[in-house]
Amino acid sequence: MRRLLTLFLLTALTIFIVWQHLRQGEFTVDFGAVMTVIMGQGQELDQTTQAIIALRINRLLLALGCGAALGMAGHLMQSLFNNPLVDPFTTGTASAAALGANLVILGLFPVAIPLQFLAPGIGSVLALIITLLVLSIGKRWGNGQPGSILLVGIGFSSLLGAVNSLLTYMAGDENRLKSIIFWAMGGFGTAEPTLTAILLVVVCLVGVLTVVLHRHILMLGLGLERAKQLGMQGQQVYWLVLIGSSLMVGFAVAQAGIIGFVGLMVPHLVRYVLGPGKVWTTVWCGIVGALLVSMADVVARLAYPPAGLPVGIVTSLAGLPFFVYLLGIFASPKTTPQF
């Protein structure tokens, strides 16, 4: 009954969020106009209405894709690191993706590739490198303990945050400085259809992969060495999961900016309803993450119309009390996290 009720509430919430995304704003759009554009018959409307609805659809799809990517990446990282307080930001993954995007915005990569395509690529590569570096240092000098990995990740996240601040301070061009500042706060106002489609494809592929490799991911939560003792080719699965998570986080952060605490909150909410170790847990994390971020976008736009607040501010305000609550629970030696 709890799962059926959750499914019903999620369906109702999805309909409400989609409708609010498409109609809300300085220019009000009725239901008939939205459906006309979705059905591909927007020629009957004036060009202004068509453009506004198209922009809102792109914004909605980017919000859903980023939320799904961060929610799924949070669950996968918590499982691999066997730490309930890990998310793409505490491991430095998101900060590395942010650094890559900042370097591209400042023009430090003299490559003949459009900025909107180069930023996700550089961000994904740096996200993977930093994630592996955090894990390696945590294993070498911290004996692989979850707390050690978390501390190393927080340290790298702070370091990369300082580098990002330095780049912002040294940005001479006023337009680039504004771009970095607004992007760092998180938002979906600059959604690009092609990149959004790529992000959604990556999220779907990783979701399918996690369902197929469900048992392997659960065994990796016991540690790579233990997984090998159980007869699993853990190294290949380990790399697939890490690369998939880094790609999702890199694409999401490079497009939407810094949207914190989603990867931390969503896995705990999903495991509370479904229980640990379910086949579809990662996929459900993607669904709930998509709804959570898109709802945060609606709240941000309603709280400060017509421009709206940065979405990263809304998720951080909601996520910090949740983080403190989790810290109090899992700091107890009697508590054993289950994934």
Residue pairs with C-beta under 8 A, 6 or more apart in sequence:
2 273
3 273
3 274
6 273
10 287
10 288
10 291
13 291
13 295
14 291
17 291
17 294
17 295
17 298
18 60
18 294
19 31
20 298
21 56
21 59
21 60
21 63
21 294
21 297
21 298
22 29
22 34
22 53
22 56
22 57
22 60
23 29
23 30
23 31
23 34
24 298
24 301
24 302
25 52
25 56
25 301
25 305
25 306
26 305
26 306
27 48
27 49
27 52
29 49
29 52
29 53
29 56
33 45
33 49
33 53
34 53
36 42
36 44
36 45
37 45
37 50
37 53
37 54
37 57
38 57
42 49
42 50
42 53
45 53
55 191
58 191
58 192
58 193
58 196
59 188
59 189
59 191
59 297
60 294
61 191
61 196
61 200
62 188
62 191
62 196
62 199
62 255
62 256
63 188
63 256
63 290
63 293
63 294
63 297
63 311
64 200
64 290
64 291
64 293
64 294
65 196
65 199
65 200
65 203
65 252
65 290
66 188
66 199
66 252
66 255
66 256
66 259
66 293
67 262
67 286
67 289
67 290
67 291
67 292
67 293
67 294
68 203
68 207
68 286
68 287
68 289
68 290
69 199
69 202
69 203
69 248
69 249
69 251
69 252
69 286
69 289
70 87
70 88
70 248
70 249
70 252
70 259
70 262
70 263
70 266
70 289
70 293
71 262
71 263
71 266
71 267
71 270
71 285
71 286
71 287
71 288
71 289
71 290
71 292
72 203
72 206
72 207
72 210
72 245
72 248
72 282
72 283
72 285
72 286
72 289
73 87
73 88
73 93
73 245
73 248
73 249
73 263
74 86
74 87
74 88
74 262
74 263
74 264
74 266
74 267
74 285
74 289
75 263
75 266
75 267
75 270
75 281
75 282
75 285
75 339
76 210
76 217
76 241
76 244
76 245
76 282
77 86
77 87
77 88
77 91
77 93
77 245
77 263
78 84
78 86
78 87
78 267
78 337
78 339
79 217
79 218
79 220
79 221
79 339
80 217
80 220
80 221
80 238
80 241
80 242
81 91
81 135
81 146
81 149
81 150
82 146
82 221
82 222
82 223
82 337
82 339
83 146
83 147
83 149
83 150
83 337
84 268
84 326
84 330
84 337
84 339
85 150
85 264
85 323
85 326
85 327
85 330
86 146
86 149
86 150
86 153
86 264
87 261
87 262
87 263
87 264
88 94
88 127
88 245
88 249
88 253
88 263
89 95
89 157
89 258
89 260
89 261
89 263
89 264
90 150
90 153
90 154
90 157
90 264
91 130
91 131
91 134
91 149
91 153
91 156
91 157
92 130
92 131
92 134
92 153
92 154
92 156
92 157
92 159
92 160
93 127
93 130
93 131
93 245
93 246
93 249
94 127
94 157
94 249
94 253
94 258
94 260
94 263
95 130
95 156
95 157
95 160
95 161
95 164
96 123
96 126
96 127
96 129
96 130
96 131
96 156
96 160
97 123
97 124
97 126
97 127
97 249
97 250
97 252
97 253
97 254
98 123
98 160
98 164
98 184
98 253
98 254
98 257
98 258
99 123
99 126
99 160
99 163
99 164
99 167
100 119
100 122
100 123
100 124
100 125
100 126
100 127
100 250
100 254
101 119
101 120
101 122
101 123
101 183
101 253
101 254
102 164
102 167
102 168
102 180
103 109
103 122
103 167
104 115
104 118
104 119
104 122
104 123
104 254
105 115
105 119
105 176
105 179
105 180
105 183
106 167
106 171
106 176
106 180
107 176
109 118
109 122
111 118
113 121
116 192
116 195
116 255
117 194
117 195
119 254
119 255
120 195
120 198
120 199
120 250
120 251
120 254
120 255
121 250
122 254
123 250
123 251
123 253
123 254
124 246
124 247
124 249
124 250
124 251
124 254
125 250
126 250
127 246
127 249
127 250
127 253
128 242
128 243
128 246
128 247
128 250
130 156
130 160
131 242
131 245
131 246
132 242
133 156
134 149
134 152
134 153
134 156
135 149
137 152
138 144
138 145
138 148
138 149
138 151
138 152
138 153
139 149
141 148
142 148
142 149
142 151
142 152
144 223
164 184
167 180
168 177
168 180
168 181
168 184
171 177
171 180
182 257
182 310
183 257
184 257
184 258
184 312
185 257
185 258
185 310
185 311
185 312
185 313
186 256
186 257
186 258
186 259
186 260
186 310
186 311
186 312
186 313
186 315
187 256
187 257
187 300
187 308
187 310
187 311
187 312
188 256
188 297
188 311
190 255
191 255
192 255
195 251
195 255
196 255
198 251
199 248
199 251
199 252
199 255
202 244
202 247
202 248
202 251
203 248
203 286
205 244
206 244
206 245
206 247
206 248
206 282
207 282
207 283
207 286
209 240
209 241
209 244
210 217
210 241
210 282
210 283
211 279
211 280
211 282
211 283
213 237
213 240
213 241
214 279
216 227
216 232
216 234
216 237
217 237
217 241
217 282
218 277
218 339
219 226
219 227
219 230
219 232
219 234
220 227
220 232
220 234
220 237
220 238
220 241
221 339
222 230
224 234
224 235
224 238
227 234
228 234
252 259
253 259
256 311
257 310
257 312
258 312
259 293
259 296
259 311
259 312
259 315
260 312
260 315
260 316
260 319
261 315
261 316
261 318
261 319
261 320
261 322
261 323
262 289
262 292
262 293
262 315
262 319
263 289
264 319
264 322
264 323
264 326
265 292
265 318
265 319
265 322
266 285
266 288
266 289
266 292
267 281
267 285
268 322
268 326
269 288
270 281
270 284
270 285
270 288
271 281
271 338
271 339
274 280
274 281
274 284
276 338
276 339
277 338
277 339
278 284
292 315
293 311
293 315
296 311
296 314
296 315
296 318
297 308
297 311
297 314
299 314
300 308
300 309
300 310
300 311
300 313
300 314
301 308
301 309
302 308
303 309
303 314
329 335
330 337
